[in-house]
Amino acid sequence: MATREILPFAEAGGANVLTQADYAAAATLRNNGFVAGIADSKSVNKVLRQAVFMAVGLAEALVQCGISVPDDGNISALATNIVNGLGGGSPRASWPSCVGGGTPDAITGAINAADAVLYDQQKVVLNAGGANTLTNPTFNLSLNGTPSGAKTVVKNDGDPLLPGDIAGIDAEHLLVYSSILDQWVLINPASSPTAQRDFLSAGGYMFLPGGFLVQWGLSPVIPTGATGGTITFPTPFPNVCFHVFLQYQNNASTTATDGNPVMAHPPTQADVHIYQAGGGASQYSYLAIGY
């Protein structure tokens, strides 16, 4: 189990430190630092506590990534661990990894660890051997040769997996053990929008953090009148399309007042039907947002 030797300072209630309001008001002290003479203990403790507070928080974040933080003065090792542990490097650089055994719905794996007992936020990179077919597959991780027991794998929000969320041969997935749930949490299920490939072109789409989806392109030629036409999105929205923005396209016009009145039906997940009332057939560029 990862450990942290960087310890808090002056964290007790009523500690001998300046209040935050007094420290914020002490502009001369914060700008110039301590000068020759006898320093006020509350001021010194406040400065030390602020620095230690951030150091301890960073060290604790590394511990939650499974990386121990010793008080050994090794700045180079610390910098490497910060990069690897907090997202600047591959999770493989700091997370133990294993090759999936068993079956796609009853997966096994083994790692060497400092502790032969699962602990909260235990992390592992799983190289899956096949795609799950059930919504409740299990993972049994052995630590130093001792099986920890088959535990259900769920999504980050606690929902069941979809078939294929643990992808096929040689797919790499990040698993974190939750002692509260007594389950393994799959951080990057294959069905996650962020795991899908963006399609960047004149007509394409991009998944954004949080699951939002933005799509764009050019409509087909829309005739005048009651028939209208349909814009089919490059990829269906997984849940809902909130809105479609339309812009009249006319390469021959140089007058800003030119344009055809246009209206749209409420969009579906897959498309939107639009009508225009201009003097002839027209095209429109569009931007659609949803998730």
N, C-alpha and C positions, 0 to 999 in steps of 0.2 A: 504494500500500500504506500502511495506517495506521501512524503512528509514535508513539513515546512519548519525550518529553523529560524526564519525571520519572524520576530515576535513583536506584538503591539507594545506601545509605550504610552503611559499616562492615559489609559483608557477607562479607569475607574470613575464612577460618578463622583463629582466634587474634586476631581484631580486639580493639582496646583498649576492651572494654566489660565492664560487670558481668555476672556469670553470672545466669541467670534466677532461680536460687534466692536469690542475694544481693539481687537487685532486689525479689523478692517479699517478702523479709524486711525491706526498708528502708521500713517503713510511714511513718515520720516524713517521709522524703524525698518519698514519693509523695503524702502528704496535704498537706504544707505547701509543697513545691517547694524550690528553692534559696534560701538566705538569703545575706545580705551576707557577703563573704569570698571566699576562693579555692575554687572548685568542683573537685571531684574529676573528672578527665577521663573516667574509666571511667563514672562516673554520668551525666555530660552526654552521652557518646556513646550510652549505653544508652537514655536518653530520646529522643534524636534518632533512633536507629535504629528504635525502636518506632513512632514517628510516620511516618517515611519508609517503613517496611515496609508499613504500611497504605495510604499514598498511592500507592506504586508498584503494589501489588496492584490497587487500584481503577483506576489508569491502564491497567494491562495488560489488565484486564477490558474496558475501553472499546476498546482496540486490537483485541481479539479480536472485538468487535462491529463492527469496521471504522471506528472513530472515532479520529482522531489526537488526541493530548493534548500541546499545546505548553506550554512554560513561559513564558506571556505575561501572567500575572496577571489574566486575564479570568475572574472568578469566575462571572459570569452565564452565559457560554458553557459553562463547565465544568458548572454545575448542570443546564443544559438537556441537555447530552450525557449526563450521568449518568441523568437521568430517561428519556431516549429509548433509551439503550443498554442499560440494565439492567432493562428491563421495565415502567417506569412509563408509557411512551408507546407509540405504535404503532411496530412495526418499520419501517414505511414512512418514519417521521421520520428514521431514521438509515441504513437499508439502501437501496442503489440498486435501482431497479425497472425492469422491462422488460416489453413485451408479447410474448407467445409467438407465434412464426411457425413456418414449416415445417408439419409434420403433428403430430397428437396423440402419435405415437410417435417422432418425430424432430424435437424442438422446437428452435427457434433463438431467440436473443434478443440484444440489444445494449445496452451501457451505456458511458458515459464514465467512465474510471478514471484514477487517478494512475499506474498501472502497467499496461502492455499485456500482462502475463503473469499467469496465474492464480497465486494464492498460497494456502497452506493457510488454511482458515477464511474464504475469500472468500464473501461473502453477497450474495444477490440476492432480491428479491421478484418472483416470476413471476406475471403475469396470463395464465393459461392460455387458449388459444383453443379447446380441446376436450379431451375425456376420453381418457386413454390406454386402449388395448385390449390392449397387450402387458404382460408382467410386467417387461420390461427396456427401457423407453423411454430415449431419449438426450436430452441437452441440450447444445447447442453455443452457448456464450456468446461474443459478440464484444466485445472490449475496445478502445475507440478505433478501431473498424473492423477489428480483427484477430481472426479466429475462433480460439478456443482449442481447437477440436476437439470432436467428438461424444463425450460421456462418459455412461456409464450412470447412471441415477437409481435410488437404492435408499432403503430406509427407514432410520430412525435406528439400528436394530440391525443393519444390513447386509443384511437380508432383501430379496428381490425385492418389487416393488410388486404390488398387486392391480389388476386392470382397474378404472379409474375412480378410483384413488388421486389422480391428477391430474385434478381434476373438470372439468366442462364450461365453457362460455363464461363468461368474466369471473371465474372462480374464482381466488382469490389464494393462492399457496403460497410458503413460505419455503424456500429452497435454500441449503445450505452446502457448499462444495467441500472434499473431503478429499484432501490430497496423498498420504496413505498408501494410500488405496484407489484414487486417481485416478478418483473418482466424485463425483457430486453426491448429497448426502444430503437427502431430503425431510423436513422437520421436522414438517409437519402433513398427513400423508396423509388423504384423505377417509374411509378405512376405520378410522382410529384411533378408539378409544372416546371419547376426549376431543373428537373432532370431531362426535360424534353429539349429537343434541338430547336433553336431559333432559326427562322428562315429569312435571311436578309436579302431582299431584292426589290425591284420596283413595285412588286406586289408581294408583301410578306407579313411577318409577325414577329413579336418578341415578348417573351415572358419576363415580367419584372418581379423583384423581391416582393413577397407577400402573396404571390399567385396572380397578380394582375396581368392581363394580356392586352397588348396593343396590336392592331392589325391595320394595314393600309393598302391602297392600290387604286386602280382605275376601273370605273364601271364599264360594262358593255355599252354600246350605243343604245340610248334610250329614246324610243319614238315618242312623238307628241301625242297627247290624248290619254284615253282611258286605259290603254293596254299597259303602259309602263314597262318596267324591266326589273330584273333581279340581280343584285350583287351577291355573289356567293363568296364567303370569306375564305381565305387561303387555308384555314384550319378551323374547325368548329370550336366555339367557346365551351370549355368544360361545364360551366354552370349557367352563365347569363351574359348577354351583351347589353351593357347599360345604355350606350348612345352611339349614334353614327353621325359624323360631321361630313357635310358634302360641300364641294367646291366646283363650280362650273369651269369647264375646260374649253378654251377656244384659241387656237394658235393664230387665227387670222385676225382677231380683234385687237385693237389697241385702245379701246374706250372702256374706262372702268365701269360705266353704267350698263354696258352690255351684259346680258345674262338671262337665263331662263328661270322662271319660278319653278321650284321643285319641292316636293313633299315626300315623306316616307312613312310606310307602315311601321309599327313597332318591330324592332328586329327580333329574329329568332337566334338561337345559338349558332345556326349555320349560314343565315343569309338575311338580307333586308330587301323589300320590294319598294321601288321608288317610282314616282310619276313626275313628269315635267310638262309645262304648258307653254313652251317656247314656239318659235316659228318653224322649227325643224328638229330633226334628231340631234341629240347632244350627248356628251360624255361628262362624267363627273369624277374627280378624285375624291377619295373618302379616307376618313380615319375613324376606326371603331375601337371602343374600349369596353372591357368587361373582365371576367375572371372565370 
